[in-house]
Every structure is written in C-alpha cells, then in structure tokens.
Amino acid sequence: MNQDEKINLKEMKIEFEAMIDFVIKHFPNGFRSGKNLDKTTSRVKFESLSVGIALALREKNNLQYQGNDLLNTKEFKEYAKRYASSSKVKVARRIEYARDRLLGK
C-alpha cells in the first residue's frame, strides 16, 4: 500500500492527526469510558470512534463537541460491545452512529 501512487499518505496522516487532536480536545478520557478508565480500549470502540470522528470532521471542519455522552449512550454501548460483530453492516452502523452523534443528527 505504501507504494500505491493512488493513496495520499500525507493526507491520511493529516486526517489521522486531526482526529487525534479532536479526541484530545473534546474527550477528557480519550477513548476510555465507564468506571474503570484503566482498562484497554477495545478495537471495536477505537475503530468506531476514530473513523466516525474522521468522517464528521470531513463534513464539518470546525466541529465542536461537548461532553462525554457519546461513549456512555445505551446505543453506543450496545454497538461497541467488546466482541461486537465485524459484519460490514454492523461496522458501518457503529461508525455512522458516532459520526451522526457528533454532527448532531
């Protein structure tokens, strides 16, 4: 992939860093939630939040988000269970939920 001229690694890096900056600024506990913030963040939670945030930032560059309610909603907890399905539909549902919640949809 690193040799594929169709992929712009610089743009991907900028998008990734913008997502991380957004998390640092708007999520006091990063990707962690719940009572035990010392536990490792699951892959399912990380993928849905990171991609959802990146997509939201694509739509609204000056995106603002207050609070940590996204991580603690009943829906997100259900979608991002530790061993949640990796079917295309369920992955998309998790990502789109995070994106839409950030965009206020």
Phi, psi and omega in degrees: 000324182297338181266352181288116183290344179283342182263126180262094183295328178296316178295320179296320179295317179298316180295318178296315180293325176295321178296314179297317177300319179297316179297314180301318184284323191249348180239099185304330180254018181064227181272003184269153178206175177083192184286321186256082182291356180273357181276154179294140176286131181290155177300319181299315180293315181298314183296316183291319179289313185295316180287320177300317178296314180300319179292320178297319179294329175296322181282324185220097186299325181261039182302134176239144179215130180246135173091181183237019186295332179304314182293336187252007179288151179302318182296313182296318179301320179292316181292329188250031175304152185309318182247039180298153181299147177257020177296150183305317182296316183287325176296313179299320181298317179297313182296313182294325177298312180297313179301310184294323179296319178294326180275358180075025180270000000 
